[in-house]
Amino acid sequence: MRNLHVWTHRTEDGEKREVRAVKNQGRWKLQSKLKHEAEWTYYETPERSDLEELRDILWRKYQRRRASHEDVLLADKMLADLAGS
């Protein structure tokens, strides 16, 4: 089963933006698109705000036993790696 998490938010311009995070080969892969766009944007290095939102979602799901602790730790590691670069 794929480990997939999806959320939406509004940009500063008021546009709806959908973000998807998929765990693949021990790493979170993020992609996003605005509502009017047809193609997804895939990120080699995800935006910090998206990673923080993913970590928050994973933590809430972990507390409800819907996500593993390893998933939360992986998001924490990616945030730490992003801060170190």
N, C-alpha and C positions, 0 to 999 in steps of 0.2 A: 504494500500500500504506500502511495506517495504521501510524504509529509508536506502538506500544502496549507498555507495560511493566507487569507485575502482580507484586505481592508480598503476602505475608501476615505477620502478627506477632501476638503476644499482647499484650493491653492489661494495665494494672496489675491489673485485676480478673480476669485469666485468660481473657478472652473473645478469640476469634479475630477478627481484623480484616483485611479484604482491601482493598488500595489499588490503584487503577489510575491510570496516567498516560498521557495521549494528547497527542501533539504536534499542535496545530491552529492554523493561521494564525500560525506563528512563536512560539507560546507553549505551555507545558505546562499542560494542564488536568488537575486531579486530582479524583478521586472516591473515596469509601470507603463501606464498610458493615460492620457487625458481622454475624456469622454468622446470628443470629436475626432480623435486619432484612430486610424485603422490598424496601425502597427504597434507592437509592444517595443519598448526601449529596454534592452538588457544591460545590466550593469556589471562590469568587471569589479569595480570598487563601488559598493552601494553608498548612497548618501547617508550621512550620520543620522539625520532625523528619521529615515526609514528604518535603520538598524535599531534605533532607540524604540521606535514604535513596535517593531517585531519583538524585541526583548520584553516589552511591557505585555504584549499579547501572549507570548509564551509563558510568562510568569503567572498571569491570571489563569491560563489554561492548566498550568502545572498545579496550581492550588485546587483546581476542580478535577484533577487526575485525568486531564484530556491531552496533556503533553508530558514528555519525559524531562527529568532534571538535566539530562545530558544535552537536550535541545537548548535549554536556558543557558547552560554553561558554554555551549558553542557560540551562542549570540553574544555572551559576555566576552568571550575570547576575541571575536571579530571586532567588537567595539574597542577593546584594548589595543588590538593590532592597528585599527584605524587611528586611534589617538597617538600611537607610537610613530606613525609615518609622517 
